[in-house]
Amino acid sequence: IPGIKLIDSTANLDGRRGVAIGRVQADGELRHEIIFDSAAGQFIGDRDVVVRQFARHVPVGTTTASTAFTVGVADKPGF
């Protein structure tokens, strides 16, 4: 897919590392990355990373948004 980049050793919000596929957004300032567990291939989160500095206090490489996604088995429904 044009514009898609593979990013090795990317961390989600919980710090779990995996591989990501990313694409620079239309404005050219951020790259949105979808992160997968390297071993299982399971989705573990996503993040946005600055690829072109758009504000003096936000350098290139800064993560501006991040999520973590965990799947597990519970003893009972609820939180």
C-alpha positions, 0 to 999 in steps of 0.5 A: 500500500503506498505510503505505508511504512513498517516500524520495528520495536514500537511501544504502546501506552503500556510500554508493550513493544511490538511492530507497527505499520504507519502512514503519514497523515495528509497534513504531513505532521503526524504518522499514525501507527497501528501496533501489533504483538511481534510474536502473536500478531495481535493488535496491542494499540496505536499511536501518533508520532510527530514526523515534521515539527509543527510547534517549537515545543513539540520535536520530531519523534514525540508521541502525541497520542497513544493507546493500549489494548489488552485481551484476556479471560476473566472469571466473570463479566464486569470491570 
